[in-house]
Amino acid sequence: MAFEALLGNKLRAALSMLGIIIGVTTVIAVFAVGQGAQNAVNAQFQNLSANSIIIMGMFGRGATQSSKLTTADARAIMEKAEHVKSAAGSIMGNLSASYGSESGSYSVIGADANYFSISNLKLGSGRFFEEADVDSKAMAAVIGSDVVAALFPDGGNPVGSTITVGGKRLEVIGTIEEVGSNIGRMSPDEAIIVPDTTAQKSLLGDRGQVMINAQSDTVDNITIATEEITAILRAEHKLKVGAEDDFRIMDAGSMIGAAQSAATLMTVLLTAIAAITLLVSGIGIMNVMFVTVAERTKEIGIAKAIGGKRADILGQFLLESVAMSMIGGLIGIILGHGIIYLVNQVESLSSIITLAPSVLGVSIGFGFSVLVGVTFGFYPALKASRLDPVDALRSE
Amino acid sequence: MENTEIKLEAVHKSYYLANGEEIPVLKGIDLEIKKGEFVAIMGESGGGKTTLLNIIGCLHPLSEGKYFLEGENIGEVRDDFTLAFIRNKKMGFIFQQFNLFSRLTALKNIALPAIYAGIDKDEREARAMALLKSVGMEDRAHHKPTELSGGQQQRVAIARALINDPEIILADEPTGALDSKSGLAIMDIFSGFKKENKTVAMVTHTAEVAKYADRIIYLRDGKVIDNDYKLTSAY
């Protein structure tokens, strides 16, 4: 009976459902954005261990003097700092590379032999370079998976081949397994890694941007290690008391913390949007339901006059509200996931963020909308069922 | 008194305005309707005819007095379950404006009270179909009320009133919204209730309709002024 009554009034049902559909769809989409942002933050830092410290030279905006940070500073830190387990300097820049007729622009990273283990990189084939290569300024390179794919499209093993980087010839001695995510702003997959001495002398020179990856001996000592490194670098760079640091130092904890608090802020913002959406769609649902109160009240009057018990009548209206809200909610879930799917198909967007449907979004969107739909579908019926049949019949 | 179906004693009914002012409508009604009797209730507009019928039909609680249905005082019953049972099984109500569910077909409208009575689908649809046939409407079973004329809608409403085989038929101006030809057809159906021994109480202001009744109760200003009112010879 309830379904017959429901199908009989398609416009009313459609309007009520529309509010629920919009509510559920929007909340699911909004939470998917939040979840996507969270995932992006997590992916960015999954290669970073908690005791990592990153030191970078001053460059770009705010740099008042040319950076004096060199890969030699890494060795100084390694020697002098008590609570530093390892420190590896790297120098970074963009250079064009070619092999045969294939070429492209890639990040060139000059690093020392520790770099591979500190960055959690896994060997694909060949070997990583060693201390001896660094000392001899060897013209050797370890290349990322995207570089392999681009320069060696035929799928041959690049190890042993000679590639041209920034006009210099380098021998490929190893490849790195695909990582998939970034370290800082750079993806190891798109990198050509060479000994730092080679990079500084032959490839990048002063154009390179120096970064030191250090690790404190324990996670608890990360603050002490940071202070030690600061003191050592200030001494190495002969900075006067009161002069500003000519380098930036960041520890993993505060980097992850900053990114996570940004993601949390975004989640709060999105939750606020979701709450407003739910409020608006809730009001929409309410309006439609209240508009039909008179119509329903009369129907309830008739039903009572022909012998319907309150329980019969309320049961029917409850079933109708639940059915309508559930159908609307399910359509909303399908639509929400459709939107997520479509957005993820758009390449220009998916490189920034990949929307991820979250169980929380689905539950909140569906739960709230269905609750509002049922409440406002059922409440007028509950009120009308308390009237005398005659009074209910009079309402038109 | 075994033969008495409905008996009212000193029944009062008042409405209250929003400001608390009391509007007395029925001011001490005494009446008795026998089993199988067809009674018309006449009277001036605002005299309380419809209110009286609604009280008999348990659509309204009475303010004061006693209402005996088959010898049992139900004037103080307020319990929804009992009242719904009486409206469902004991009585069939026919309205001036038909009050059919516009979204349901004729057949489903007729079957609705049987759903409330807990009768299963095959049984109630068979009954509804038989009743449609008895009012000459079997070819309109799957039409909705909007596709039917006023006279046809009222016949559907009568069939609905009969589905649970009630002892009492209550009708409030059943021909009031119909042209005189359709009205006569409806009154023919009412005449047939006699041989099924149904008790009928019908409100009307038309003498032409009232003459079908065995007896006319005449109300004025909330009181019964004549328990056996005779129509003038004009009819």
HADDOCK unambig.tbl for C-alpha pairs under 7 A between the chains (distance, minus, plus):
assign (segid A and resid 5 and name CA) (segid B and resid 103 and name CA) 6.43 0.50 0.50
assign (segid A and resid 8 and name CA) (segid B and resid 103 and name CA) 5.26 0.50 0.50
assign (segid A and resid 302 and name CA) (segid B and resid 99 and name CA) 6.49 0.50 0.50
assign (segid A and resid 304 and name CA) (segid B and resid 84 and name CA) 6.92 0.50 0.50
assign (segid A and resid 305 and name CA) (segid B and resid 59 and name CA) 6.50 0.50 0.50
assign (segid A and resid 305 and name CA) (segid B and resid 87 and name CA) 6.51 0.50 0.50
assign (segid A and resid 306 and name CA) (segid B and resid 87 and name CA) 6.04 0.50 0.50
assign (segid A and resid 306 and name CA) (segid B and resid 88 and name CA) 5.61 0.50 0.50
assign (segid A and resid 306 and name CA) (segid B and resid 92 and name CA) 6.99 0.50 0.50
assign (segid A and resid 306 and name CA) (segid B and resid 93 and name CA) 6.83 0.50 0.50
assign (segid A and resid 306 and name CA) (segid B and resid 113 and name CA) 5.83 0.50 0.50
assign (segid A and resid 307 and name CA) (segid B and resid 84 and name CA) 4.62 0.50 0.50
assign (segid A and resid 307 and name CA) (segid B and resid 85 and name CA) 6.22 0.50 0.50
assign (segid A and resid 307 and name CA) (segid B and resid 87 and name CA) 4.67 0.50 0.50
assign (segid A and resid 307 and name CA) (segid B and resid 88 and name CA) 3.72 0.50 0.50
assign (segid A and resid 307 and name CA) (segid B and resid 113 and name CA) 6.28 0.50 0.50
assign (segid A and resid 307 and name CA) (segid B and resid 116 and name CA) 6.64 0.50 0.50
assign (segid A and resid 308 and name CA) (segid B and resid 84 and name CA) 5.91 0.50 0.50
assign (segid A and resid 308 and name CA) (segid B and resid 116 and name CA) 5.56 0.50 0.50
assign (segid A and resid 309 and name CA) (segid B and resid 80 and name CA) 6.58 0.50 0.50
assign (segid A and resid 309 and name CA) (segid B and resid 81 and name CA) 6.10 0.50 0.50
assign (segid A and resid 309 and name CA) (segid B and resid 84 and name CA) 5.28 0.50 0.50
assign (segid A and resid 310 and name CA) (segid B and resid 80 and name CA) 6.97 0.50 0.50
assign (segid A and resid 388 and name CA) (segid B and resid 59 and name CA) 6.40 0.50 0.50
assign (segid A and resid 388 and name CA) (segid B and resid 60 and name CA) 6.14 0.50 0.50
assign (segid A and resid 389 and name CA) (segid B and resid 59 and name CA) 5.38 0.50 0.50
assign (segid A and resid 390 and name CA) (segid B and resid 59 and name CA) 5.79 0.50 0.50
assign (segid A and resid 390 and name CA) (segid B and resid 60 and name CA) 6.68 0.50 0.50
